[in-house]
Amino acid sequence: MPTRHANPAHPELTMLIDVPRTRLLLQRGQTSRLPDPAATHLCSAAGTLWITIDHDLRDIVLEPGQCFVAPSDRGVTISALSGPAVLDLRPVQRPA
């Protein structure tokens, strides 16, 4: 399922990403918003990522090699914490 990726600096611009894997480079303090992550694997390929979920009190911190499956019913905001970070987005594999 495609993932919608919004640019917080320009909310009127939204990309529809429909590839098996997407990689985003985030600089320290830069954020990326996924308003409808549709059960996507969020993985840190490099750097430390901070993930917040809409209407959820949890904060998720991913170190390199760690992943988190985003809920399909709430948006998420991802930030690079301590320096450049690389976020890999992959769809969750559904059983056949």
N, C-alpha and C positions, 0 to 999 in steps of 0.2 A: 504494500500500500504506500502511496507517495507520502512524503513528509512535507509539511508546509513550514518554511523557514522565514521568519519575519525579521526585518532590520529595525531595531529599536530606534535608531536615529531617523528613520524614514518609515513610519508605520504603514504608510500607503503602499509601500513596496513589499511584496511577498513573493518569494521564489517557491515553486513547486518542484521538489527534488524527488525524482523517481528513478533511482539507480540502486543496484545491489548494495553499494557501500559509498558513503560520502565522507570526506575528510575535511575538517575545518581547522584553520590555524587561528588561535585567539591569542592576542597579546595580553600582558598583565592588565587586569582591570576591565578588559573588553568583555562584552556579553553577547550571547546569541539566544534568541527566543524561538522555541518550538511550540506554537499554540496548540498543535494536535499531533503529538509524537506517535500515536497509533502503535503502541507496544514496540518501540524501537530500542535496540541495544545502544546505550551510550557508553563509549569506552574511551579511556585516556590512553592515547598512544605515546604521549610525552607530556610532562608537566603535571601540575595539580589542577583539577577542575572542581568547582563548587557548583552543585546543582540544587536549585530550589524548585519545588513543585507547587503549583497553584493550590491554595486552600489546604496545605499540608504543613504541619509544624516542623517536620523533619528537614534537616539539611544533609545532603549527601556530598561527601568529599571523595573524589577518585584520584588515586595515585596511578602512575604509569602501570599499565597492564590490568587495571581493575575496570569492571563494567557494571552497569546498572540498567535494568529493564524499566523504561519509562511507562507509567500508567497510560492507558489509551484514552482516558476520559478527562485528563487535566493537562494543561500546558506546563512547560518547564522552561526555566531560565538557567543558562550555563555560563559560568564566568571562569576566567583564568585567574588563579590566585596569586602565585608567587613569581610568575614570569611567563614566557610564552608556553602555550599548551596546545596539544593537538587532540581534537575530538574526532573519533570515528563513530559514524552512525550506521548501524546495520539493522535490517528488519529481523524480527524474531522469526526463527524457523518454525513453521507450523507442521505438526505431524501429518503425514500423508494419509 
